Amino acid sequence: MISVMFVWFAGILQGVFWGLGNGGGTMMSGVLIEMFGLTNTFRAFAIGGAAVLAILLLAQYTASCLEHQRKERPDYELLSDSEESKSEEPKEVLDEKPTSKTT
């Protein structure tokens, strides 16, 4: 069951996003158009959008390369997960000297 507080906060967040985001963006764009003109404002937003696109493409390429490198590396097992530690036979203690048969 979704709590009432979660629904309340989601409503507040949506109100802030749609109210302040769209309204503030429209007002800021209007001020920029009045100050710099329609063509220059459009060019500035186009350059800004292209810069954000370049950053996101670079981040995606970097993440893809890192994931590819991670897949190529062999997975290492912890000593506690190795087959030797899972066997039921106890290991020889290093302090004990092995007994040798003398004839």
N, C-alpha and C positions, 0 to 999 in steps of 0.2 A: 504494500500500500504506500503510495506517495504521500509524504508528510505535507501538511498544510503550509508549513514554513517554506518548503522547497517551491511549491507552486506560487506562493506570494513573492519570493525573491525572483523567480523566473519572470513573473509579470512586471516587476519593477525594472529588471534588466532589459526586457523587451521595450518597455516604455522609454527608458533612457536611450537605448540604441536608436529606435525609430524617431523619437522626438528630438533629442539633441543631435544625433548623428546626421539625420537628413536635414533637419531645420538649420543646424549650425553650418553644415556643408553648403547649403544653398545660400545662406547669408554671406559666408566667407567668399564663395565664388562671385557673388554679386559685387562685393567690395573690390575684389581683385579685378573684375571686368571694368568697373568704374575707374580704377587707378591706372591700369595698364592697357586697357582695350581688349576687345574680344579675341582678336587674332593672337596677341602676345600671351594672353591667359591660356588659350587653347594650346599654344606651343609649349608653354611651361608645364602644363598638365601632361602633354604627350611625352615630353622629355622625362618627367618624373615617372610616368608609367613605364617607359622603356627602361629606366634605371632599375625600378623595382623588378621588372621582368628579368633583366640581366642578373640581378642578385639571386632571384629565385632559381633561375636555370643553373647558375653556378653552385648553389646549395644542393640542388637535386643531383647534379653531376658528381659533386664531391661525395654525397651520401651513397650514390650508386657505386662509385669506385671503392669506398670503404667497405661496403657490404660484399663486393666481389672479392676483395682481399681477405675478408674474414672467412668467406666460404672456401678459399683456396688453402688456408692454413689448416694443418691437421689438428684435430681435437685431441687434447692431452687429457689423460685420466689422472685423477688424484690417486695417490698411493693407496688410500683406503678403498678405492673402487677397483683396484686392479685384481686380476684373477688370482694372484698369489695370496692376497689377503683374504679372499673368499674361500680358499681351500680349507678343509677341515683339519688337515695335518699341521701340527705346530712346526714353526720354523726352528732351525737349530739356533741355539744361543751362541753368540760370538765368543763368550768367555770359555765355553767348553771346548776342549780339544777333541778332535775326532779320534775315535779309537781305530787303530790299524791292526790288522791281523798279522802276527809275526809267526813264521813257521820254523 
